[in-house]
Amino acid sequence: MTRIGILSDTHGWWDERYLEYFEPCDEIWHAGDIGTLDVARRLAQFRPMRAVCGNADGSDLRALYPNMSRFRVEEVDVLLKHIGGYPQHYDRSVRRILCEQPPQLFICGHSHILKVQFDPALRLLHINPGAAGRQGWQQVRTLVRLVIDGAAMHDLEVIELAD
């Protein structure tokens, strides 16, 4: 069993509650627009972190994190990308990969809109954790926690970070 903390679009904003809410997690996944090396380092020092760079990330973060990452956790095939869209409206930069070799779990950020949706056509779970930072138009900052147990994904939680 692997407990995952998922966030996106911190845009350099640090909130100590990231650590509080990700305390029970085994890994942290950041879906891009990290914003600063400081945020990346703090998260990576707390738990093992997988991350991708976002369109607003500078060359320092782009040197450390890829544009897209595909990996397995237990028996689940995961694709992590910053700009990805959502079911039936996937971004063209990832559409072909999703259609030809769909993962079981697709995580992206960028829109600042929290969205958890099963795509029945591709048989994948799509998660956009919303935005954890303060930059943008979102009214509520959010994080997501998820448990991967073998081939199963369960106990998904949405955490709202009220100011």
C-alpha positions in Angstrom: 0.0 0.0 0.0 1.4 3.4 -1.0 -0.2 6.7 0.1 0.2 9.6 -2.3 -0.1 13.3 -1.7 -0.8 15.2 -4.9 -0.6 18.9 -5.6 -0.1 21.4 -8.4 0.3 25.0 -9.2 2.0 26.2 -6.0 3.6 29.0 -8.0 6.3 29.4 -5.3 3.8 29.6 -2.4 4.7 27.6 0.7 2.1 26.5 3.2 3.2 24.5 6.3 -0.1 22.6 6.0 1.3 20.8 2.9 3.5 18.9 5.4 0.7 18.4 7.9 -1.7 16.9 5.3 1.0 14.9 3.6 2.3 13.5 6.9 0.6 10.1 6.3 1.8 9.9 2.7 4.7 7.8 1.4 5.3 10.0 -1.7 4.4 13.5 -3.0 3.6 14.1 -6.6 3.7 17.7 -8.0 1.9 18.3 -11.3 3.9 21.4 -12.2 4.1 25.2 -11.8 6.2 24.6 -8.7 7.4 28.1 -8.9 10.7 28.0 -6.9 13.4 25.6 -6.0 12.7 26.3 -2.4 9.2 24.8 -2.6 10.6 21.8 -4.5 13.4 21.2 -2.0 11.1 21.5 1.0 8.7 18.9 -0.4 11.5 16.6 -1.5 13.1 16.8 1.9 9.9 15.8 3.6 8.9 12.8 1.4 10.2 11.3 -1.9 8.8 13.5 -4.6 8.0 13.0 -8.3 7.3 16.2 -10.2 7.0 17.7 -13.7 7.8 21.2 -14.7 5.0 23.5 -15.7 4.7 26.3 -18.2 5.4 29.0 -15.6 8.5 27.2 -14.2 11.9 28.7 -14.9 15.0 27.0 -16.3 16.2 26.0 -12.8 13.1 23.7 -12.3 13.1 22.6 -15.9 16.6 21.3 -15.5 15.5 19.1 -12.6 12.0 18.0 -13.6 10.8 16.7 -17.0 7.8 17.9 -19.0 6.1 14.6 -18.6 6.8 11.5 -16.4 5.4 8.0 -16.7 6.0 5.5 -13.9 4.5 2.6 -12.0 3.5 2.6 -8.4 2.7 -0.9 -7.3 0.6 -2.2 -10.2 -0.7 1.2 -11.4 0.6 2.8 -14.5 0.8 6.6 -13.9 1.3 9.5 -16.3 2.1 12.9 -14.8 2.1 16.1 -16.9 1.3 19.8 -16.2 -0.9 20.7 -19.2 -3.2 17.7 -19.9 -6.8 18.8 -20.2 -9.5 16.4 -19.1 -11.6 13.5 -20.4 -12.9 14.3 -23.9 -10.9 17.5 -23.9 -7.3 16.3 -23.5 -4.6 18.7 -24.6 -3.1 17.8 -28.0 0.4 17.5 -26.4 -0.7 14.4 -24.6 -3.8 13.1 -26.5 -2.0 10.7 -28.7 -0.2 9.0 -25.8 -3.4 8.7 -23.8 -5.3 7.2 -26.7 -2.6 4.8 -27.9 -1.2 3.7 -24.5 -3.6 4.9 -21.8 -2.2 4.8 -18.2 -4.5 3.8 -15.4 -4.0 7.1 -13.7 -3.5 10.5 -15.4 -2.6 13.5 -13.3 -2.2 17.0 -14.6 -2.5 20.6 -13.3 -2.5 23.9 -15.0 -6.2 24.8 -15.0 -6.3 25.5 -11.2 -9.6 23.6 -11.4 -10.0 20.6 -9.1 -11.3 17.7 -11.1 -11.5 13.9 -10.4 -13.1 12.0 -13.2 -13.1 8.5 -14.5 -12.7 8.3 -18.3 -14.7 5.3 -19.4 -13.5 5.5 -23.0 -9.8 5.2 -22.0 -10.5 3.4 -18.7 -8.4 5.7 -16.7 -8.8 7.9 -13.6 -8.0 11.6 -14.3 -7.0 13.8 -11.4 -6.3 17.5 -11.4 -5.6 18.5 -7.8 -6.5 22.1 -8.4 -4.1 24.8 -7.2 -2.3 24.7 -3.9 -0.8 28.2 -4.3 -2.3 31.6 -4.1 -1.6 32.8 -7.7 -4.6 32.5 -10.0 -8.3 33.0 -9.8 -9.2 29.9 -7.8 -11.2 30.7 -4.6 -10.2 27.5 -2.7 -6.7 26.0 -2.7 -6.7 22.2 -2.8 -4.6 19.1 -2.3 -5.5 15.5 -3.0 -4.5 12.3 -1.2 -4.9 8.8 -2.7 -4.0 5.3 -1.7 -2.6 2.8 -4.3 -2.8 -0.8 -3.1 -1.7 -3.2 -5.8 -3.8 -2.5 -8.8 -6.5 -0.7 -6.8 -6.8 3.0 -6.2 -9.0 4.1 -3.2 -9.5 6.4 -0.3 -9.2 9.5 -2.5 -9.5 12.7 -0.4 -9.8 16.3 -1.4 -8.3 18.7 1.1 -9.4 22.4 1.1 -6.8 24.9 2.4 -8.9 27.7 3.7 -7.1 31.0 4.3 
